[in-house]
Amino acid sequence: MNCVAGWCKSEAGEAVTIRPSILYFGTPVVLITTMNPDRTVNISPMSSAWALGDRVVLGCTASGQGIENLRREKECALNFPSPELWRNVERIARATGRRDVPAEKAAIGYEYVADKFALAGITQAPSETITTPRIAECPLQFEAELVEARPSNGSDGQPGFYIAETRVKRVHAHREIVVDGTNHVDPARWEPLLYVFRHYFGTGADLGKTFKAEC
Ligand SMILES: Cc1cc2nc3c(=O)[nH]c(=O)nc-3n(C[C@H](O)[C@H](O)[C@H](O)COP(=O)(O)O)c2cc1C
């Protein structure tokens, strides 16, 4: 720290201790589609997701309709929007597919919405290995089955959220983001929508590739 006449300036790279209210350091937005009990389709926007092998692991608050549907139906579609779709995502940010909106959500403006496709202005595409439809406008869509949903309890002993492990059964990609004649997604043409400390971002220019890159 440099201090001159009472003004202190941090050196670049110097770390300060902070206590942020959330830890969303920047992960892609996923629109999870699931089947409601009345066989309509719900969309749950989320961003706590990571992939390894054929698995995608999701962090879902226990109070959402999406996790309830996923635990009951044991399947979902994971739809990855591009940055141009951020306003469509934000249109359903305050929506829940749960008729009895939890009090803590109602207090910050959440409302029950039966048809999130209409509200978001997006359309369904039928899946091939699961009943749950995909979202046609998302350039990348995974059909998945639930392997396990592990509850993570809050301080009251009730599940605060679930860590849901899913297995991807089929991958669909818009032709424009696939390297012609291959199974590879072209990282120069596919851009995920990132959720970074509650702001939406696209990704910047390609900085380079790792030694395992296939294209
Ligand atoms: C961009 C974005 C990212 C979100 N990330 C998550 C997340 O990772 N996990 C989660 O449980 N909720 C997340 N939420 C909040 C859920 O979308 C919210 O709980 C919503 O009510 C879920 O819908 P549902 O109740 O119909 O399932 C996110 C919301 C937005 C808009």
The ligand as an SDF file (V2000), in Angstrom:
LIG
                    3D

 31 33  0  0  0  0  0  0  0  0999 V2000
  -28.6270  -15.9670  -14.4530 C   0  0  0  0  0  0  0  0  0  0  0  0
  -29.1970  -16.7040  -13.2770 C   0  0  0  0  0  0  0  0  0  0  0  0
  -28.4400  -17.6530  -12.6170 C   0  0  0  0  0  0  0  0  0  0  0  0
  -28.9730  -18.3660  -11.5450 C   0  0  0  0  0  0  0  0  0  0  0  0
  -28.2160  -19.3510  -10.9580 N   0  0  0  0  0  0  0  0  0  0  0  0
  -28.8000  -20.1840  -10.0770 C   0  0  0  0  0  0  0  0  0  0  0  0
  -28.1000  -21.3310   -9.6170 C   0  0  0  0  0  0  0  0  0  0  0  0
  -26.9630  -21.5940  -10.0000 O   0  0  0  0  0  0  0  0  0  0  0  0
  -28.7500  -22.1500   -8.7440 N   0  0  0  0  0  0  0  0  0  0  0  0
  -30.0230  -21.9000   -8.3130 C   0  0  0  0  0  0  0  0  0  0  0  0
  -30.5670  -22.6910   -7.5390 O   0  0  0  0  0  0  0  0  0  0  0  0
  -30.6910  -20.8040   -8.7250 N   0  0  0  0  0  0  0  0  0  0  0  0
  -30.1250  -19.9640   -9.6040 C   0  0  0  0  0  0  0  0  0  0  0  0
  -30.8220  -18.8720  -10.0650 N   0  0  0  0  0  0  0  0  0  0  0  0
  -32.1500  -18.5850   -9.4900 C   0  0  0  0  0  0  0  0  0  0  0  0
  -33.2550  -19.4710  -10.0910 C   0  0  0  0  0  0  0  0  0  0  0  0
  -33.3910  -19.1780  -11.4580 O   0  0  0  0  0  0  0  0  0  0  0  0
  -34.5570  -19.2020   -9.3410 C   0  0  0  0  0  0  0  0  0  0  0  0
  -34.4790  -19.8540   -8.0930 O   0  0  0  0  0  0  0  0  0  0  0  0
  -35.8150  -19.6160  -10.0710 C   0  0  0  0  0  0  0  0  0  0  0  0
  -36.9310  -19.3520   -9.2710 O   0  0  0  0  0  0  0  0  0  0  0  0
  -35.8190  -21.0850  -10.4350 C   0  0  0  0  0  0  0  0  0  0  0  0
  -37.0040  -21.3510  -11.1350 O   0  0  0  0  0  0  0  0  0  0  0  0
  -37.9660  -22.5250  -10.6640 P   0  0  0  0  0  0  0  0  0  0  0  0
  -38.3910  -22.2120   -9.2390 O   0  0  0  0  0  0  0  0  0  0  0  0
  -39.1180  -22.4990  -11.6120 O   0  0  0  0  0  0  0  0  0  0  0  0
  -37.1450  -23.7730  -10.7350 O   0  0  0  0  0  0  0  0  0  0  0  0
  -30.2950  -18.1180  -11.1060 C   0  0  0  0  0  0  0  0  0  0  0  0
  -31.0430  -17.1320  -11.7500 C   0  0  0  0  0  0  0  0  0  0  0  0
  -30.5170  -16.4430  -12.8310 C   0  0  0  0  0  0  0  0  0  0  0  0
  -31.3550  -15.4180  -13.5330 C   0  0  0  0  0  0  0  0  0  0  0  0
  1  2  1  0
  2  3  1  0
  2 30  2  0
  3  4  2  0
  4  5  1  0
  4 28  1  0
  5  6  2  0
  6  7  1  0
  6 13  1  0
  7  8  2  0
  7  9  1  0
  9 10  1  0
 10 11  2  0
 10 12  1  0
 12 13  2  0
 13 14  1  0
 14 15  1  0
 14 28  1  0
 15 16  1  0
 16 17  1  0
 16 18  1  0
 18 19  1  0
 18 20  1  0
 20 21  1  0
 20 22  1  0
 22 23  1  0
 23 24  1  0
 24 25  2  0
 24 26  1  0
 24 27  1  0
 28 29  2  0
 29 30  1  0
 30 31  1  0
M  END
$$$$
